[in-house]
Amino acid sequence: MASTSPSRSELIDIITSNNIIEEFVAWLRNVKKIDTDPISLKDVDYNLLLEFVHTKGLLKSEAPPELINPSDDKLEHYNEGGKRFTKPKKIRRKT
């Protein structure tokens, strides 16, 4: 079953419901070197929100953050070796 990437509002809900807004702002300042004065979570880049939530382990995803694109309808699934999983092909029997 293919999983989909969370929406921007879902990521914001994850951050706010876990009370880690200040931690997110500190992460933006210290790790990403982004000026955050003043800032709204709605104005933060989607990929930054996704990366932070993923690094905190708050998002269960089969694909690493660098492979997730919010415009994709479906995610590609990768195993630990980085090889892409594909669905098995149907074998048709001759009758």
ChimeraX attribute file (.defattr): number of C-alpha atoms within 10 A of each C-alpha:
attribute: neighborCount
match mode: 1-to-1
recipient: residues
	/A:1	4
	/A:2	10
	/A:3	14
	/A:4	16
	/A:5	21
	/A:6	15
	/A:7	12
	/A:8	18
	/A:9	12
	/A:10	13
	/A:11	22
	/A:12	19
	/A:13	12
	/A:14	17
	/A:15	21
	/A:16	14
	/A:17	10
	/A:18	9
	/A:19	11
	/A:20	14
	/A:21	15
	/A:22	11
	/A:23	12
	/A:24	18
	/A:25	18
	/A:26	15
	/A:27	14
	/A:28	18
	/A:29	14
	/A:30	11
	/A:31	9
	/A:32	11
	/A:33	10
	/A:34	12
	/A:35	11
	/A:36	12
	/A:37	8
	/A:38	5
	/A:39	10
	/A:40	8
	/A:41	17
	/A:42	11
	/A:43	7
	/A:44	14
	/A:45	10
	/A:46	18
	/A:47	15
	/A:48	14
	/A:49	20
	/A:50	24
	/A:51	17
	/A:52	19
	/A:53	20
	/A:54	16
	/A:55	10
	/A:56	10
	/A:57	10
	/A:58	14
	/A:59	16
	/A:60	10
	/A:61	16
	/A:62	16
	/A:63	17
	/A:64	12
	/A:65	17
	/A:66	9
	/A:67	12
	/A:68	20
	/A:69	15
	/A:70	16
	/A:71	7
	/A:72	10
	/A:73	10
	/A:74	13
	/A:75	17
	/A:76	15
	/A:77	18
	/A:78	15
	/A:79	10
	/A:80	7
	/A:81	6
	/A:82	9
	/A:83	9
	/A:84	10
	/A:85	10
	/A:86	9
	/A:87	5
	/A:88	6
	/A:89	6
	/A:90	6
	/A:91	6
	/A:92	6
	/A:93	5
	/A:94	4
	/A:95	3
